Amino acid sequence: MSELAKIFGSQVFNDSIMREKLPTATYNALRNIIDNNLTLDPNLAEVVASAMKEWAIERGATHYCHWFQPMTGMTAEKHDSFISTSKDGKIIMEFSGKELIKGESDASSFPNGGIRATFEARGYTAWDFTSPAFVKDKTLYIPTAFCSYSGEALDKKTPLLRSMDALNRQGLRVLRALGNKTARKVISYVGAEQEYFLVDRELFMKRKDLIFTGRTLFGARPPKGQEMGDQYYASIKTRVLNFMQDLDVELWKLGIPGKTRHNEAAPAQHEIAPIYNIVNVAADQNQLMMETMRKVAARHGLACLLHEKPFAGVNGSGKHNNWSIGTDEGVNLLDPGPEPHKNTLFLLILAAIIRAVDVYADVIRSSVANAGNDYRLGAHEAPPAIVSIFLGDQLTDIIEQIEKEGEATKSICSTKLEMGASALPVFAKDITDRNRTSPFAFTGNKFEFRMVGSSTSISGPNFIINTAIADILSEVADRLEAAENKEEEAKKITREFIRNHKRIIFNGDNYSEEWIREAERRGLSNINNFVDAKKTLLQEKNIKMFSRMGVLSEKESHSRYEILMENYNKTIKIEALTAIEMVERDILPAVHRYITEIATCINQVRETGVHTILENQEKLLKDISRLVVSAYEKVAMLKEAVKEASAIDDVSSQGVAYRDKVIPVMHSLRDDIDSLETMVASKHWPIPTYGDMLFGLE
């Protein structure tokens, strides 16, 4: 057995470990429950808990925890030891099925959107037995969902699991109507590419903005950025490669199949991509990946930045969410096959997705909205805030045939590519090019949702995508089940959906100004900020969709909106207060010292009578002094704007105030400080510069 084979999944209570550790009857019963979406038998949980405990102890675990994803955007955990005492004072190691299935947490201390009052503290964590437990830091981690005492979802995972059930129910209805009687499950899969920055940890610790907010609030552009294109896929620097190699090992131990690693477009930016997995497992693994990245980076004297826009003027970071749908029989329902124009099921599923993305574009847009992504979307480094679909030449040709003629009779075929040198092979081209500017791009057998921000939990975008598509599949299933000729009805639905929703399809340059004007002509929304995006959660059609599919109740939708708005408001407030502290306590005092030095120099030069030097020094002093006065004025304005916004009780109105009053002053203050950075001698500038951080690693 290779060393990698020994390492991979060694810390995970996965299917092979369950098969080995559990009695055959117990394993088969649990497998049947997982495969068929059945309810867990508590008696089985006792046997599983015992085996899980023994396995974890073998790996040095002394504690266990229910690991969950509250609406903070982070993960949460409370550790309990396996230790219990006997009557004779000795210790025994215990872990019951009840402890495995259910945990308790304080539901009023986590964001809850008003569902729980301070005195209503009880909340529950419930074991997600479809996502494997793992051992980390001598603790058994049990993936769980988190809900209030009355059962409302207070986390990222619960709606995701519900959306998977909804997609499964409606997808199976469609398959059954079209004659598939053997598939037991319809499953959504995701592979989430993760972008990130690495900077020297010593420099990171000298930047309060990075520590408190995850992004630089100030920083003048260095002479070089990414304009040379020499960072993307470049040779990986030794210090970074050492981090990547160490990270791979840690992820492999946890069963996370990190497969691809490379430098990204911006200096100090990189990417890691895993192999696909079932969406809830992929979401857990992505959260675990981000935590592991930060810890491994610290071991290497680095800081891993996961913010969407840690540096102005260079590309920000996203998390390309590669989404697909398939069956437990191994059939990818988004695989066109060799003759896609004849593949009725594929074309029907494709048409349903087109309709879902068009009808629910606003709430899909809202799924990626956070304070950081406002700085990234539409900045010629990521898709715009306009949701559209890229299909490519082959599928576009097919749907145009269906739209015009009612049926497709041919498909574009792959061609060979010859590069003109005998030493190079001839190979088959892909049917279509890729479109890196598209928000929702078909890439052969999946859709790449490119709008997701790098710090975002993928649970949010995927539960919304799953629910939107499940809702349309429900509509499809209703029609198919009522039709006498299922095949003809499927083709009819496909034609209707294409004709009614073709406006959402765009294969061109999404970065162009022409597309913005064209999208407006088509009636597509362009929601370019968090506050407006999140309001779409409260639109009646979206609330009804979530409720209809059993994913979010109306109460939960309102709660989620309140939580997300409050999080945004707090984020902007923290950024503003950090900016004020940096300017007042660090930057301007340093500038004053430099002003004193210039004034001393002017007096000395004046005695020499060298007028040219004197004029230049006096001009520099005047320019710096003007910016210092302006900065003080803007700090005062920012304090007042924050005070006024903080006094607003309604989270929606408060969000508008932070967006329209606080952020513009922050940006204006930044302009002054960045200009000062270019004038003040480097020995006096109190914080590491962009040049230091982006180009400092070897």
ZAVEXTOR-105544 format. One line per 4 residues: number of its first residue (from 1); their letters; for each residue x, y, z of C-alpha. Coordinates in steps of 0.25 Angstrom, whole numbers, plus 5000, padded with zeros to 4 digits. Layout:
N
NUM = a = X/Y/Z ~ ...
// end
This chain:
698
1 = msel = 5000/5000/5000 ~ 5005/5014/4996 ~ 5008/5024/5007 ~ 4997/5033/5001
5 = akif = 4987/5021/5002 ~ 4991/5019/5017 ~ 4989/5034/5020 ~ 4976/5037/5012
9 = gsqv = 4964/5037/5021 ~ 4972/5031/5033 ~ 4965/5041/5042 ~ 4951/5039/5037
13 = fnds = 4940/5029/5041 ~ 4936/5027/5027 ~ 4929/5015/5020 ~ 4940/5006/5020
17 = imre = 4943/5008/5035 ~ 4928/5006/5038 ~ 4928/4993/5030 ~ 4940/4988/5038
21 = klpt = 4936/4993/5052 ~ 4921/4991/5052 ~ 4914/4977/5052 ~ 4909/4973/5038
25 = atyn = 4895/4975/5042 ~ 4897/4988/5048 ~ 4905/4993/5036 ~ 4895/4988/5026
29 = alrn = 4883/4995/5033 ~ 4891/5008/5034 ~ 4895/5007/5020 ~ 4880/5005/5016
33 = iidn = 4876/5017/5024 ~ 4886/5026/5017 ~ 4883/5021/5003 ~ 4868/5022/5004
37 = nltl = 4866/5034/5012 ~ 4860/5027/5024 ~ 4859/5031/5039 ~ 4870/5027/5048
41 = dpnl = 4867/5015/5058 ~ 4872/5020/5072 ~ 4876/5006/5075 ~ 4886/5006/5063
45 = aevv = 4892/5019/5069 ~ 4896/5012/5081 ~ 4904/5002/5074 ~ 4910/5012/5064
49 = asam = 4914/5021/5076 ~ 4921/5010/5083 ~ 4929/5007/5070 ~ 4932/5021/5067
53 = kewa = 4937/5024/5082 ~ 4947/5012/5081 ~ 4952/5016/5067 ~ 4954/5030/5072
57 = ierg = 4961/5026/5085 ~ 4970/5017/5076 ~ 4974/5030/5069 ~ 4977/5038/5082
61 = athy = 4964/5045/5084 ~ 4960/5048/5098 ~ 4948/5057/5095 ~ 4936/5058/5085
65 = chwf = 4928/5070/5080 ~ 4916/5073/5072 ~ 4922/5081/5060 ~ 4912/5091/5054
69 = qpmt = 4911/5103/5045 ~ 4903/5114/5052 ~ 4899/5127/5044 ~ 4912/5134/5049
73 = gmta = 4919/5128/5036 ~ 4929/5121/5045 ~ 4928/5107/5051 ~ 4925/5104/5065
77 = ekhd = 4928/5093/5075 ~ 4927/5089/5090 ~ 4937/5078/5095 ~ 4932/5067/5104
81 = sfis = 4941/5057/5109 ~ 4938/5042/5108 ~ 4942/5041/5123 ~ 4932/5036/5133
85 = tskd = 4935/5031/5148 ~ 4931/5018/5154 ~ 4927/5016/5168 ~ 4941/5011/5172
89 = gkii = 4947/5025/5167 ~ 4953/5019/5154 ~ 4950/5025/5141 ~ 4942/5019/5129
93 = mefs = 4941/5023/5115 ~ 4927/5025/5111 ~ 4919/5030/5099 ~ 4904/5027/5097
97 = gkel = 4895/5027/5085 ~ 4887/5038/5091 ~ 4900/5047/5092 ~ 4903/5043/5078
101 = ikge = 4889/5047/5072 ~ 4887/5060/5080 ~ 4894/5071/5087 ~ 4890/5084/5093
105 = sdas = 4895/5098/5091 ~ 4891/5112/5095 ~ 4881/5116/5084 ~ 4880/5130/5089
109 = sfpn = 4895/5133/5088 ~ 4896/5130/5074 ~ 4890/5139/5063 ~ 4875/5135/5062
113 = ggir = 4868/5147/5056 ~ 4859/5148/5068 ~ 4854/5134/5068 ~ 4860/5132/5082
117 = atfe = 4860/5142/5093 ~ 4871/5143/5103 ~ 4864/5135/5113 ~ 4860/5125/5103
121 = argy = 4873/5118/5103 ~ 4871/5103/5099 ~ 4875/5099/5085 ~ 4879/5085/5079
125 = tawd = 4890/5079/5070 ~ 4886/5067/5062 ~ 4895/5057/5056 ~ 4896/5057/5041
129 = ftsp = 4899/5043/5039 ~ 4901/5045/5024 ~ 4914/5053/5027 ~ 4926/5045/5033
133 = afvk = 4931/5048/5047 ~ 4946/5050/5048 ~ 4957/5052/5058 ~ 4965/5065/5059
137 = dktl = 4973/5070/5071 ~ 4970/5058/5079 ~ 4955/5061/5078 ~ 4944/5053/5071
141 = yipt = 4937/5063/5062 ~ 4922/5059/5059 ~ 4916/5067/5048 ~ 4902/5072/5052
145 = afcs = 4891/5082/5049 ~ 4887/5093/5059 ~ 4872/5097/5062 ~ 4864/5104/5072
149 = ysge = 4856/5098/5083 ~ 4844/5099/5075 ~ 4851/5093/5062 ~ 4854/5105/5054
153 = aldk = 4868/5105/5046 ~ 4879/5113/5052 ~ 4890/5109/5044 ~ 4895/5107/5030
157 = ktpl = 4894/5092/5029 ~ 4879/5090/5032 ~ 4873/5097/5020 ~ 4884/5090/5011
161 = lrsm = 4879/5076/5016 ~ 4865/5080/5014 ~ 4868/5085/5000 ~ 4875/5072/4997
165 = daln = 4862/5064/5001 ~ 4854/5074/4992 ~ 4863/5072/4980 ~ 4862/5057/4982
169 = rqgl = 4847/5056/4984 ~ 4844/5065/4971 ~ 4856/5059/4963 ~ 4851/5044/4966
173 = rvlr = 4837/5048/4962 ~ 4842/5053/4948 ~ 4850/5040/4946 ~ 4838/5031/4950
177 = algn = 4829/5039/4941 ~ 4839/5036/4929 ~ 4840/5021/4933 ~ 4852/5020/4942
181 = ktar = 4848/5011/4953 ~ 4861/5007/4959 ~ 4868/5020/4963 ~ 4866/5022/4978
185 = kvis = 4872/5035/4980 ~ 4875/5048/4972 ~ 4887/5055/4978 ~ 4893/5068/4976
189 = yvga = 4909/5069/4976 ~ 4918/5080/4977 ~ 4933/5083/4975 ~ 4937/5096/4981
193 = eqey = 4950/5102/4976 ~ 4956/5111/4987 ~ 4964/5123/4985 ~ 4972/5130/4996
197 = flvd = 4984/5139/4998 ~ 4997/5136/5006 ~ 5005/5147/5013 ~ 5016/5147/5023
201 = relf = 5010/5146/5037 ~ 5019/5156/5043 ~ 5014/5166/5033 ~ 5000/5162/5036
205 = mkrk = 5001/5164/5050 ~ 5005/5179/5048 ~ 4992/5181/5040 ~ 4980/5184/5049
209 = dlif = 4971/5184/5037 ~ 4975/5170/5033 ~ 4974/5165/5047 ~ 4960/5171/5050
213 = tgrt = 4954/5171/5037 ~ 4961/5161/5028 ~ 4964/5172/5017 ~ 4973/5184/5016
217 = lfga = 4965/5197/5018 ~ 4977/5205/5013 ~ 4988/5203/5003 ~ 4994/5210/4991
221 = rppk = 4996/5201/4979 ~ 5011/5197/4977 ~ 5018/5200/4964 ~ 5015/5185/4960
225 = gqem = 5002/5178/4961 ~ 4997/5167/4953 ~ 4997/5174/4939 ~ 5009/5166/4934
229 = gdqy = 5001/5153/4936 ~ 5013/5146/4941 ~ 5007/5140/4954 ~ 4996/5131/4948
233 = yasi = 5001/5117/4948 ~ 5015/5122/4950 ~ 5026/5113/4957 ~ 5021/5112/4972
237 = ktrv = 5031/5119/4982 ~ 5038/5110/4992 ~ 5031/5115/5004 ~ 5017/5114/4998
241 = lnfm = 5020/5100/4992 ~ 5024/5095/5006 ~ 5011/5101/5011 ~ 5003/5094/5000
245 = qdld = 5010/5081/5002 ~ 5007/5081/5017 ~ 4993/5085/5015 ~ 4990/5074/5005
249 = velw = 4995/5064/5015 ~ 4986/5070/5026 ~ 4974/5070/5017 ~ 4977/5056/5012
253 = klgi = 4977/5051/5026 ~ 4963/5057/5028 ~ 4958/5050/5015 ~ 4957/5063/5007
257 = pgkt = 4962/5060/4993 ~ 4970/5072/4990 ~ 4974/5070/4976 ~ 4979/5083/4969
261 = rhne = 4988/5094/4974 ~ 4993/5106/4966 ~ 4997/5121/4967 ~ 4985/5130/4963
265 = aapa = 4985/5143/4955 ~ 4988/5153/4966 ~ 5002/5153/4973 ~ 5001/5145/4986
269 = qhei = 4988/5138/4982 ~ 4986/5123/4980 ~ 4976/5112/4978 ~ 4973/5098/4983
273 = apiy = 4962/5090/4977 ~ 4956/5077/4982 ~ 4949/5065/4975 ~ 4934/5066/4975
277 = nivn = 4926/5060/4986 ~ 4911/5060/4991 ~ 4907/5074/4994 ~ 4906/5074/5009
281 = vaad = 4919/5066/5010 ~ 4926/5076/5001 ~ 4921/5087/5009 ~ 4926/5081/5022
285 = qnql = 4939/5078/5015 ~ 4940/5093/5010 ~ 4938/5098/5024 ~ 4949/5089/5030
289 = mmet = 4958/5092/5018 ~ 4957/5107/5021 ~ 4960/5104/5036 ~ 4972/5095/5033
293 = mrkv = 4978/5105/5023 ~ 4978/5116/5034 ~ 4985/5106/5044 ~ 4995/5101/5034
297 = aarh = 4999/5115/5029 ~ 5002/5119/5043 ~ 5011/5107/5045 ~ 5019/5112/5033
301 = glac = 5019/5127/5038 ~ 5009/5131/5028 ~ 4995/5137/5029 ~ 4984/5131/5020
305 = llhe = 4974/5142/5015 ~ 4960/5137/5011 ~ 4954/5150/5009 ~ 4947/5153/4996
309 = kpfa = 4956/5166/4994 ~ 4968/5167/5003 ~ 4975/5176/4994 ~ 4970/5187/4985
313 = gvng = 4975/5188/4971 ~ 4977/5173/4969 ~ 4968/5162/4967 ~ 4959/5157/4979
317 = sgkh = 4956/5143/4983 ~ 4944/5134/4979 ~ 4940/5120/4981 ~ 4935/5114/4968
321 = nnws = 4924/5105/4972 ~ 4923/5094/4962 ~ 4909/5088/4963 ~ 4903/5075/4957
325 = igtd = 4892/5066/4959 ~ 4892/5051/4957 ~ 4886/5038/4962 ~ 4890/5027/4972
329 = egvn = 4892/5018/4960 ~ 4904/5027/4955 ~ 4897/5034/4944 ~ 4900/5049/4943
333 = lldp = 4887/5056/4939 ~ 4896/5068/4933 ~ 4904/5059/4924 ~ 4899/5062/4910
337 = gpep = 4904/5049/4904 ~ 4909/5046/4890 ~ 4896/5051/4884 ~ 4891/5062/4893
341 = hknt = 4880/5066/4883 ~ 4873/5053/4885 ~ 4875/5052/4900 ~ 4861/5056/4904
345 = lfll = 4864/5055/4919 ~ 4877/5063/4919 ~ 4870/5074/4910 ~ 4858/5074/4920
349 = ilaa = 4867/5076/4932 ~ 4875/5086/4925 ~ 4862/5094/4922 ~ 4857/5093/4936
353 = iira = 4870/5099/4941 ~ 4869/5110/4931 ~ 4855/5113/4936 ~ 4860/5112/4950
357 = vdvy = 4871/5122/4949 ~ 4863/5132/4941 ~ 4851/5131/4951 ~ 4859/5132/4963
361 = advi = 4871/5140/4958 ~ 4869/5150/4969 ~ 4870/5140/4981 ~ 4881/5133/4974
365 = rssv = 4889/5146/4974 ~ 4885/5148/4988 ~ 4892/5135/4992 ~ 4906/5140/4989
369 = anag = 4904/5154/4995 ~ 4913/5158/5007 ~ 4921/5171/5010 ~ 4933/5166/5004
373 = ndyr = 4927/5161/4991 ~ 4922/5175/4988 ~ 4936/5179/4985 ~ 4938/5167/4976
377 = lgah = 4926/5165/4967 ~ 4926/5172/4954 ~ 4940/5177/4956 ~ 4946/5171/4943
381 = eapp = 4951/5159/4952 ~ 4938/5152/4955 ~ 4925/5151/4948 ~ 4916/5163/4949
385 = aivs = 4904/5164/4958 ~ 4895/5161/4947 ~ 4891/5146/4947 ~ 4892/5139/4933
389 = iflg = 4895/5125/4928 ~ 4906/5121/4918 ~ 4903/5109/4910 ~ 4914/5109/4899
393 = dqlt = 4913/5106/4884 ~ 4907/5092/4884 ~ 4896/5094/4894 ~ 4893/5108/4889
397 = diie = 4891/5102/4875 ~ 4882/5091/4880 ~ 4873/5100/4888 ~ 4872/5110/4876
401 = qiek = 4867/5098/4868 ~ 4857/5094/4878 ~ 4852/5109/4879 ~ 4851/5111/4864
405 = egea = 4847/5097/4859 ~ 4841/5091/4871 ~ 4852/5080/4871 ~ 4867/5078/4870
409 = tksi = 4872/5069/4859 ~ 4887/5070/4860 ~ 4898/5073/4869 ~ 4911/5080/4867
413 = cstk = 4922/5070/4867 ~ 4936/5070/4873 ~ 4948/5073/4864 ~ 4963/5070/4865
417 = lemg = 4973/5080/4869 ~ 4987/5080/4862 ~ 4997/5089/4867 ~ 5007/5089/4855
421 = asal = 5018/5082/4861 ~ 5021/5067/4859 ~ 5026/5066/4874 ~ 5012/5070/4879
425 = pvfa = 5000/5060/4879 ~ 4987/5062/4871 ~ 4975/5062/4881 ~ 4960/5064/4881
429 = kdit = 4956/5078/4884 ~ 4944/5081/4894 ~ 4931/5083/4888 ~ 4931/5098/4893
433 = drnr = 4940/5108/4899 ~ 4940/5112/4914 ~ 4934/5126/4918 ~ 4941/5131/4931
437 = tspf = 4932/5143/4931 ~ 4919/5136/4933 ~ 4912/5135/4946 ~ 4906/5121/4943
441 = aftg = 4914/5114/4932 ~ 4911/5100/4927 ~ 4925/5093/4926 ~ 4922/5080/4920
445 = nkfe = 4915/5072/4930 ~ 4912/5082/4941 ~ 4909/5097/4944 ~ 4920/5106/4950
449 = frmv = 4914/5116/4959 ~ 4925/5126/4959 ~ 4919/5137/4968 ~ 4922/5131/4981
453 = gsst = 4931/5138/4990 ~ 4944/5132/4996 ~ 4940/5133/5010 ~ 4925/5129/5008
457 = sisg = 4920/5115/5013 ~ 4915/5108/5001 ~ 4903/5103/5008 ~ 4896/5116/5005
461 = pnfi = 4897/5117/4990 ~ 4895/5102/4989 ~ 4882/5101/4997 ~ 4877/5112/4989
465 = inta = 4881/5106/4976 ~ 4875/5092/4980 ~ 4862/5098/4984 ~ 4860/5107/4972
469 = iadi = 4862/5095/4963 ~ 4854/5086/4972 ~ 4843/5095/4971 ~ 4843/5095/4955
473 = lsev = 4845/5080/4955 ~ 4832/5079/4963 ~ 4825/5087/4953 ~ 4831/5078/4942
477 = adrl = 4827/5065/4950 ~ 4812/5070/4951 ~ 4811/5072/4936 ~ 4818/5059/4933
481 = eaae = 4810/5051/4943 ~ 4797/5056/4937 ~ 4801/5054/4922 ~ 4797/5042/4914
485 = nkee = 4810/5043/4905 ~ 4821/5046/4915 ~ 4832/5047/4904 ~ 4824/5057/4896
489 = eakk = 4820/5065/4909 ~ 4835/5065/4913 ~ 4839/5071/4899 ~ 4827/5081/4900
493 = itre = 4832/5086/4914 ~ 4846/5087/4908 ~ 4841/5096/4897 ~ 4833/5105/4906
497 = firn = 4844/5107/4916 ~ 4854/5110/4905 ~ 4845/5120/4898 ~ 4840/5127/4911
501 = hkri = 4854/5128/4918 ~ 4864/5129/4907 ~ 4867/5143/4912 ~ 4875/5138/4923
505 = ifng = 4885/5131/4913 ~ 4897/5139/4909 ~ 4910/5134/4903 ~ 4918/5147/4902
509 = dnys = 4927/5156/4910 ~ 4919/5158/4923 ~ 4930/5169/4927 ~ 4926/5178/4915
513 = eewi = 4918/5190/4917 ~ 4910/5185/4905 ~ 4905/5174/4913 ~ 4900/5182/4924
517 = reae = 4892/5190/4914 ~ 4887/5178/4907 ~ 4883/5171/4921 ~ 4875/5183/4924
521 = rrgl = 4868/5182/4911 ~ 4865/5168/4914 ~ 4859/5171/4927 ~ 4870/5164/4935
525 = snin = 4872/5170/4949 ~ 4886/5176/4953 ~ 4886/5176/4968 ~ 4900/5182/4971
529 = nfvd = 4900/5182/4986 ~ 4898/5174/4998 ~ 4886/5182/5004 ~ 4878/5181/4992
533 = akkt = 4882/5166/4989 ~ 4877/5162/5003 ~ 4864/5168/5002 ~ 4860/5158/4991
537 = llqe = 4859/5148/5002 ~ 4847/5154/5006 ~ 4840/5155/4993 ~ 4827/5147/4993
541 = knik = 4830/5138/4982 ~ 4843/5134/4989 ~ 4837/5132/5002 ~ 4827/5123/4996
545 = mfsr = 4837/5115/4988 ~ 4845/5112/5001 ~ 4832/5108/5008 ~ 4826/5100/4997
549 = mgvl = 4839/5091/4996 ~ 4840/5090/5011 ~ 4853/5097/5012 ~ 4850/5109/5020
553 = seke = 4837/5114/5027 ~ 4833/5128/5026 ~ 4838/5130/5040 ~ 4851/5124/5036
557 = shsr = 4853/5133/5024 ~ 4850/5146/5032 ~ 4860/5141/5043 ~ 4871/5138/5033
561 = yeil = 4869/5152/5026 ~ 4870/5158/5040 ~ 4883/5150/5043 ~ 4890/5153/5030
565 = meny = 4886/5168/5031 ~ 4891/5169/5045 ~ 4904/5162/5041 ~ 4906/5172/5030
569 = nkti = 4904/5184/5038 ~ 4913/5179/5049 ~ 4924/5176/5038 ~ 4923/5190/5033
573 = kiea = 4923/5196/5047 ~ 4936/5188/5051 ~ 4943/5193/5038 ~ 4939/5207/5041
577 = ltai = 4944/5207/5055 ~ 4957/5200/5051 ~ 4960/5210/5040 ~ 4958/5221/5051
581 = emve = 4967/5215/5060 ~ 4978/5212/5050 ~ 4977/5227/5045 ~ 4977/5233/5059
585 = rdil = 4987/5224/5066 ~ 4996/5219/5056 ~ 4996/5226/5042 ~ 4995/5241/5046
589 = pavh = 5004/5241/5057 ~ 5015/5235/5048 ~ 5012/5246/5038 ~ 5013/5257/5048
593 = ryit = 5027/5252/5051 ~ 5030/5252/5036 ~ 5025/5266/5035 ~ 5034/5271/5047
597 = eiat = 5046/5265/5039 ~ 5042/5272/5026 ~ 5040/5285/5034 ~ 5054/5283/5040
601 = cinq = 5060/5280/5026 ~ 5053/5293/5021 ~ 5060/5302/5032 ~ 5073/5296/5029
605 = vret = 5072/5297/5014 ~ 5067/5312/5015 ~ 5080/5315/5021 ~ 5088/5309/5009
609 = gvht = 5080/5318/5000 ~ 5077/5306/4990 ~ 5063/5311/4985 ~ 5060/5299/4976
613 = ilen = 5061/5289/4988 ~ 5054/5299/4997 ~ 5042/5300/4987 ~ 5041/5285/4986
617 = qekl = 5041/5283/5001 ~ 5031/5294/5004 ~ 5022/5288/4993 ~ 5023/5274/4999
621 = lkdi = 5020/5280/5013 ~ 5008/5287/5008 ~ 5002/5275/5000 ~ 5004/5266/5012
625 = srlv = 4998/5276/5022 ~ 4986/5278/5013 ~ 4983/5263/5013 ~ 4985/5262/5028
629 = vsay = 4975/5273/5030 ~ 4966/5266/5021 ~ 4968/5252/5028 ~ 4964/5258/5041
633 = ekva = 4952/5264/5036 ~ 4948/5251/5029 ~ 4951/5243/5042 ~ 4941/5253/5049
637 = mlke = 4931/5250/5038 ~ 4933/5235/5039 ~ 4931/5235/5054 ~ 4918/5243/5053
641 = avke = 4913/5234/5042 ~ 4915/5222/5050 ~ 4909/5228/5062 ~ 4896/5231/5054
645 = asai = 4896/5218/5047 ~ 4898/5210/5060 ~ 4886/5218/5066 ~ 4876/5212/5056
649 = ddvs = 4868/5200/5061 ~ 4862/5194/5049 ~ 4873/5185/5042 ~ 4869/5189/5028
653 = sqgv = 4869/5204/5030 ~ 4882/5202/5038 ~ 4888/5194/5026 ~ 4884/5206/5016
657 = ayrd = 4891/5216/5025 ~ 4904/5208/5026 ~ 4904/5206/5011 ~ 4900/5220/5007
661 = kvip = 4906/5228/5018 ~ 4918/5220/5025 ~ 4924/5213/5013 ~ 4926/5226/5004
665 = vmhs = 4933/5233/5016 ~ 4942/5221/5018 ~ 4946/5221/5003 ~ 4948/5236/5003
669 = lrdd = 4957/5235/5016 ~ 4965/5223/5009 ~ 4968/5233/4997 ~ 4975/5242/5006
673 = idsl = 4982/5232/5014 ~ 4987/5225/5001 ~ 4992/5238/4995 ~ 4999/5240/5008
677 = etmv = 5006/5227/5007 ~ 5012/5231/4994 ~ 5018/5244/5000 ~ 5023/5239/5013
681 = askh = 5037/5233/5014 ~ 5036/5218/5015 ~ 5044/5218/5029 ~ 5032/5227/5035
685 = wpip = 5021/5219/5029 ~ 5015/5211/5041 ~ 5009/5199/5034 ~ 5014/5189/5023
689 = tygd = 5011/5193/5009 ~ 5004/5185/4998 ~ 5018/5183/4992 ~ 5023/5177/5005
693 = mlfg = 5012/5167/5006 ~ 5009/5163/4992 ~ 5023/5161/4987 ~ 5030/5158/5000
697 = le = 5030/5143/5000 ~ 5041/5135/4994
// end
